[in-house]
Amino acid sequence: MCIRDSSSTAEVAGSPFSFQNVAITLAIERFLRRGLADLVEAIRSIRASSPRVATNWDVGLAFALAECGELDEARPLFESVAGDGFAAVPRDLNWLVTMQLVSLVALHLDDRRRIEALYELLEPFADLDATHGSGYASYGPVGRVLGMLAARCGRQMEAATHFEAVLASRDPGPWTSLTRLARAQASAVSDPDAAHVDAARAAGELAAMDMEGWAGEAQELARELQLAGHGPPLALLANDRWRLVHPEGTAEVPGSV
């Protein structure tokens, strides 16, 4: 087999030898580890050297920046593809995964108008996974992101339907645990008891997969909900006083009790 120099495949979408495909696969791994900051400069370089698929890499860079909290830099990249109903995103084999990443950026930016539009665009693909090229890498079920979009729009019943469909249709793994966390975040106000159950379970599952960044996020949510009286009773000692938290109410007593 003759393997071509990777530079000759820089503009060949889906080529198994493209350095872009390696970068995409690594980016998904970093996303799952909450380490996309490691790849921001590499993504900038690929974007600059790949004009034929520049729009896809605009989205990739916006996504990486948004995940790192760099929203001011992510916003103009998002705006560059958001006009005319996201018509700038090519309708090719990478359209679905690119639109999934666009949706995650919109959620970070809390752009409600675009979130509504993205929900309508992605809803017909609720049962699919968002994969790159011929399927060599995936950002997981579209239903997870649809649930997040629906929840942000206030469509709680639709969000619940999407989350449940993902959890019922696939074996346990990173994407089901992330879906459980997303469902907990979406229902923290409307159904905090159920949200606590989801957050606590997601925290354990994600920690077991060494996804510590996501596990910490789930643990923090579970703790906040428990402190608000949802979940098992809790006793906290601080400044020589006990704070007792129970689903029926809270109380404070001296530390000597």
Stockholm file with secondary structure:
# STOCKHOLM 1.0

chainA/1-257         MCIRDSSSTAEVAGSPFSFQNVAITLAIERFLRRGLADLVEAIRSIRASSPRVATNWDVGLAFALAECGELDEARPLFESVAGDGFAAVPRDLNWLVTMQLVSLVALHLDDRRRIEALYELLEPFADLDATHGSGYASYGPVGRVLGMLAARCGRQMEAATHFEAVLASRDPGPWTSLTRLARAQASAVSDPDAAHVDAARAAGELAAMDMEGWAGEAQELARELQLAGHGPPLALLANDRWRLVHPEGTAEVPGSV
#=GR chainA/1-257 SS CCCCCGGGGTTCTTCTTCHHHHHHHHHHHHHHTTCGGGGHHHHHHHHHHCGGGHHHHHHHHHHHHHHTTCHHHHHHHHHHHHHHHHTTSCCSTTHHHHHHHHHHHHHHHTCHHHHHHHHHHHGGGTTSEEEETTTTEEEEEHHHHHHHHHHHTTCHHHHHHHHHHHHHHSCSSHHHHHHHHHHHHHHTTTCHHHHHHHHHHHHHHHHHTTCHHHHHHHHHHHHHHHHTTCSSCEEEEETTEEEEEETTEEEEEETTC
#=GC SS_cons         CCCCCGGGGTTCTTCTTCHHHHHHHHHHHHHHTTCGGGGHHHHHHHHHHCGGGHHHHHHHHHHHHHHTTCHHHHHHHHHHHHHHHHTTSCCSTTHHHHHHHHHHHHHHHTCHHHHHHHHHHHGGGTTSEEEETTTTEEEEEHHHHHHHHHHHTTCHHHHHHHHHHHHHHSCSSHHHHHHHHHHHHHHTTTCHHHHHHHHHHHHHHHHHTTCHHHHHHHHHHHHHHHHTTCSSCEEEEETTEEEEEETTEEEEEETTC
//
